[in-house]
């Protein structure tokens, strides 16, 4: 069955003014966090900080993701024992973050289309981060994280393209110039709030 971008539009236009603002600013604020870490520990290298954040992001809440990234970067740059740094993601993701800090190219190390897109979205590049929420929004039905299927490269591209088409339509309707990443973030905020309130 072929799904269209209509579900994305429907969720986007359910956004309140507060939700709209939160979503539109989300990646900009994430960039600010990466910039702060880069300036504080990495000689101003925002891209490197963003890559570490992205590497540690799977199954990790944003606030803890930032805490983990700063702790690992701080210890690494001070020459400390990184093994002692606890992170709230899988051990292999910590190793990827360390490999990046040691000089590996982020897009060669970061695993999965979602994580690579997350890294690029933080930097304001043209990408769409398709996680479990984005998949549910596109599908038009809530799928709990544990039941979200593995998204193939072909399906990921289809969903990403639908977010891009939805963004074009939203911009035509609203007279705005939103990016696909902003639309994804707004719909993510709305979706999160709908289900935190027990609504659909």
VENZIDA-V971687 format. One record per residue. RES is the residue in one letter. PSI is psi in degrees with one decimal (NA if undefined). OMEGA is omega as a letter, one per 30 degrees, with the letter a starting at -180 (NA if undefined). NEAR is the number of other C-alpha atoms within 8 Angstrom. Layout:
{{RES | PSI | OMEGA | NEAR} {RES | PSI | OMEGA | NEAR}}
This chain:
{{X | 137.1 | a | 2} {X | 126.6 | l | 3} {X | 146.8 | a | 6} {X | -174.8 | a | 7} {X | 1.3 | a | 11} {X | -37.5 | l | 7} {X | -35.2 | l | 11} {X | -44.8 | l | 13} {X | -45.0 | a | 10} {X | -42.4 | a | 8} {X | -42.2 | a | 12} {X | -45.1 | a | 11} {X | 2.8 | l | 6} {X | -4.8 | a | 7} {X | 137.8 | l | 12} {X | 172.0 | l | 6} {X | -38.7 | l | 6} {X | -44.8 | l | 7} {X | -40.6 | l | 11} {X | -47.4 | a | 10} {X | -41.7 | l | 9} {X | -45.8 | a | 10} {X | -42.7 | a | 16} {X | -30.8 | a | 12} {X | -6.5 | a | 9} {X | -54.3 | a | 10} {X | -30.5 | l | 15} {X | -42.0 | l | 10} {X | -35.4 | l | 8} {X | -38.1 | l | 9} {X | -40.6 | l | 13} {X | -40.7 | l | 8} {X | -47.6 | l | 9} {X | -38.8 | l | 13} {X | -41.4 | l | 12} {X | -45.5 | l | 9} {X | -39.2 | l | 13} {X | -45.0 | l | 15} {X | -38.3 | a | 11} {X | -36.0 | a | 8} {X | -20.6 | a | 10} {X | 32.5 | l | 12} {X | 36.7 | l | 7} {X | 12.2 | a | 10} {X | 89.1 | l | 10} {X | -37.6 | a | 14} {X | -40.4 | l | 9} {X | -43.2 | l | 12} {X | -41.8 | l | 14} {X | -37.1 | l | 13} {X | -39.1 | l | 13} {X | -43.2 | l | 13} {X | -47.9 | a | 14} {X | -41.1 | a | 13} {X | -34.7 | a | 14} {X | 6.6 | a | 16} {X | -30.1 | a | 12} {X | 130.5 | l | 10} {X | 33.7 | a | 6} {X | 126.8 | l | 10} {X | 148.3 | a | 7} {X | -47.5 | a | 7} {X | -41.4 | l | 6} {X | -33.9 | l | 9} {X | -47.1 | l | 13} {X | -44.3 | l | 10} {X | -45.2 | a | 8} {X | -44.5 | a | 12} {X | -45.0 | a | 12} {X | -41.9 | l | 9} {X | -45.1 | a | 9} {X | -44.5 | l | 10} {X | -43.9 | a | 10} {X | -47.8 | a | 9} {X | -42.3 | a | 12} {X | -49.2 | a | 11} {X | -21.7 | l | 9} {X | -2.6 | a | 6} {X | 23.4 | a | 6} {X | -173.4 | a | 7} {X | 99.7 | a | 8} {X | -23.6 | l | 8} {X | -26.6 | a | 5} {X | -10.1 | a | 5} {X | 120.1 | l | 9} {X | 134.2 | l | 6} {X | 154.1 | a | 9} {X | 44.2 | l | 10} {X | -175.8 | a | 11} {X | 148.5 | a | 8} {X | -35.6 | a | 7} {X | -29.0 | l | 6} {X | -34.8 | l | 11} {X | -40.4 | l | 12} {X | -34.4 | l | 8} {X | -41.7 | l | 11} {X | -42.0 | l | 13} {X | -38.9 | l | 9} {X | -39.5 | l | 10} {X | -42.9 | l | 14} {X | -29.3 | a | 11} {X | -2.6 | l | 6} {X | -2.4 | l | 6} {X | 148.2 | l | 9} {X | 127.2 | a | 7} {X | -47.7 | a | 9} {X | -14.4 | l | 6} {X | -22.2 | a | 6} {X | -41.8 | a | 10} {X | 131.5 | a | 12} {X | 135.8 | l | 7} {X | 146.1 | a | 6} {X | -37.9 | a | 9} {X | -46.9 | a | 9} {X | -40.0 | l | 14} {X | -38.6 | l | 12} {X | -38.5 | l | 12} {X | -45.7 | l | 12} {X | -47.0 | a | 12} {X | -35.9 | l | 11} {X | -39.6 | l | 14} {X | -36.3 | a | 12} {X | 2.0 | l | 10} {X | 17.8 | l | 9} {X | 168.0 | a | 7} {X | 93.0 | a | 8} {X | 161.7 | l | 10} {X | 123.4 | a | 12} {X | 111.4 | a | 14} {X | 99.9 | l | 12} {X | -167.5 | a | 7} {X | -38.4 | l | 10} {X | -45.8 | a | 13} {X | -38.2 | l | 12} {X | -46.5 | l | 10} {X | -42.0 | l | 11} {X | -47.9 | l | 15} {X | -40.3 | a | 12} {X | -29.9 | a | 9} {X | 20.2 | a | 8} {X | 139.0 | a | 6} {X | 128.8 | l | 8} {X | 119.1 | a | 9} {X | 153.0 | a | 7} {X | -42.2 | a | 7} {X | -17.3 | a | 4} {X | 0.0 | l | 6} {X | 125.8 | a | 8} {X | 161.0 | l | 4} {X | 126.1 | a | 4} {X | 115.6 | a | 6} {X | 164.9 | l | 6} {X | -40.4 | l | 7} {X | -45.0 | l | 6} {X | -38.9 | l | 8} {X | -44.3 | l | 11} {X | -39.2 | l | 8} {X | -47.7 | a | 8} {X | -43.5 | l | 11} {X | -43.9 | l | 11} {X | -37.7 | l | 8} {X | -35.9 | l | 10} {X | -36.3 | l | 14} {X | -43.8 | l | 9} {X | -42.5 | l | 9} {X | -40.5 | l | 12} {X | -42.0 | l | 12} {X | -43.7 | a | 8} {X | -41.9 | l | 8} {X | -43.6 | l | 11} {X | -36.5 | l | 11} {X | -43.9 | a | 8} {X | -44.9 | a | 6} {X | -10.4 | a | 6} {X | 36.3 | a | 7} {X | -176.2 | l | 7} {X | 51.8 | l | 5} {X | 153.3 | l | 8} {X | 159.7 | l | 7} {X | -35.0 | l | 12} {X | -38.5 | l | 12} {X | -41.9 | l | 13} {X | -42.7 | l | 14} {X | -42.5 | a | 13} {X | -40.2 | l | 12} {X | -47.0 | a | 16} {X | -34.0 | l | 15} {X | -44.9 | l | 12} {X | -46.0 | l | 11} {X | -47.2 | a | 13} {X | -45.0 | l | 11} {X | -45.8 | a | 9} {X | -36.5 | l | 8} {X | -46.3 | a | 10} {X | -22.1 | l | 9} {X | -24.8 | l | 7} {X | 0.9 | l | 6} {X | 24.4 | a | 6} {X | 168.8 | l | 6} {X | NA | NA | 4}}
